[in-house]
Amino acid sequence: MLTKDGAVIDSIGKVGERVNWKDGDFSTVDATLRRKASVTVGDTDVSDTYPGTSKDQWIVLPKDTFDGLNCAGEDACGAASPGVLLITEYIEGSSNNKAIEISNVGGSAIDLGANVYKLAKHSNGAVDAGDAEILSGTLEPGKSIVFHNSGAADEFKVGTESKVTWFNGDDAMVLTKDGAVIDSIGKVGERVNWKDGDFSTVDATLRRKDSVKVGDTDTSDTYPGTSKDQWLVLPKDTSDGLNCSGESACDGSVTPPEPPKPETGPCTGCETLTPVADPATFNGEIYYSDVLSGEFANAEELKNALSVIIAKDHKQLTYKQVWSTLTYADQDPSDDKKVIEIYTGESISKYDNQTSGSGVGKWNREHVWAKSHGFPSESQWGYTDAHHLRPSDPGINTARSNNDFGACKDTGEEVMFNGVGTGNYLNKTTDCWEPRDEVKGDVARMIMYMDTRYQGTDTATTNMPDLVAVDRLTTTDEDSAPLIGTLCTLYAWNQLDAVDAYEQNRNNQVYKYQGNHNPFIDRPELVKEVYGAVCGDDPNPALVVDGDIVTPESVTEGTAYTIDASAITAGEGVTLTYKWEQIVGEEKTLVGDTATLSLTAPMVKADETLNFTLTISDGTLETTKTVSVSVINVPLALNVEFAGTTKVTEGEKASITAAVADAPEGTTYSWKQVSGTTAVYTAAGLTLDVTAPSVNIDQVLVFELMATVGEESFAKSVSIEVTNTEEPGWTKPDGAGSLGGFITLLLPLMWLRRRQG
């Protein structure tokens, strides 16, 4: 990493990552890398994905190639650089004042006949080339070929007349070698006048900067993009640079540029954003209604509810759009052309944002929750969340690095800016950063916002892990973990540095372009509600008591018992009040207001557990305790005796009366026949009247008496013998009722059947 006054001006690799960086031919191991001559700006982002597009800045040579050491450039020291063919001038002026220049900007002559070099025009968004010129001859270093329009003014009629110059600012110009693109202007397949700031392909003269040695070979990417930085933009109809390469006129004079145009964006290279919300119509009562009207069992539930609210209309910004957002959000209240840097408090021009090169005298974008702590990729929402991004001096930003926040003023060193102390302190041993007092509350509320916004519940959308503010400094091994400290120090800073008008305005401006609010700025009391308990400042403190509640392990249904809380105390001389409630389902029923609760166990169908809560209060604070009691079910058992007729002849009536000893009050009775031939019977309470049915043989009828108490029942049965009556003329055989007699009856029958057979 190469720095100047602490600010990164160039780098190879990614700080905090240990790998051999490779991508295609590019490699930081077993290779010689030589910087391309076209590269004039270093790689200043030491935390982005590497090598990314940085690999395109290097020529990859075989391992152990050393002949380029001690001299700049792409070639070996002492060797002439090869010829390089580029479009070096493009004129789209008044009427037919149109011309295009191609030059050899390399160090050796180019034999144009050795390969097919062609300049072609893609008119009106056409994908296929139209008018074209094939180049020929030998082109020496610094020499040019010019094509002009036949209708141009005389000063433009340099070189050769050609239809390839019949362009109107919306036609792509492509220079190829053997069919491969080596340079271009515009985007093939798109018909627009390409403009970006001062850069324009219509009504302008464009002259290639001397530093450019590699052409724009991608004819399908967004145009002009970074390609615009390769050109000087001169007044329309400037012709004095035709037929010589370089930034100056051909006579060596420098063409004065047009007067600078006023900045159109909010900062250098920035876009003017379209608002997505209107702070003037913001209504906090509606925005936070789900929290204000909700009931939450604990701080985590409240935090989750806040997360849902602030995620709802959050619009993801691009990292470029963050520049613009900060110019609105962090604008100096006394100068609308400047922004305030978070750690220095300095007011600096909005247009001094560090887009490349040295950061001295510039400002950049500080991730207050260090992006390496959980979201190193620009695609992750936290990376571009403007609620924790602030303008910062690049040198101070580098000093802060990705250190946690903590109280390290007494152990660290004060960070200097332009030779003056900033009020920020850094302890390099513990990796602790303490910001200046004026922004400590701002920092705290930004960290709490991030900790709340990214709960890991909408990862599929945000690509973000669950961010956690912890009450300690994280370790080096946790540098990439989604953690940051120190929570309770930040909590104290929130109380030390209250929300002010600047922070409220900032919250509104971020809302205007990102669509969501920081709840800890809108409603500072929520800080205590969410974080107070874990930082020893519980918003709902409980009464501290000693002693236990004496409860029986179990009781039998219907028996009396007590639950005794008289041993509980809250300090000498403190008078306590009590409120006992029984919990049934989700309902609570008040059952007592003294220390001792006297109850009778209910009758239960099966063993059951009763739950009670006791709220104890000293008149100011209160605490709640819970107890349970098991109620044991005793199965219903009754002493039942039957009296009455239990032997009858078929057709006769029998009456039976039951006597039940010690039957519980409210006992009900019912009868039913459970076996035997169905009989006609009536039942009333404990009395059963039965008419014996006709039977072929003697039979026993069984009836059951069911006694019911509440949800329990007890059954007992009684039998009635019914005797069969003999029909007239039928005589009972000898031995009837025995096996021998039965056989005697069967023998004649069997003999008769045999005769019939």
Summary of the structure (lengths in Angstrom):
residues: 757
radius of gyration: 48.0
end to end distance: 122.3
largest distance: 157.9
contacts: 2234
relative contact order: 0.06
helix: 20%
strand: 31%
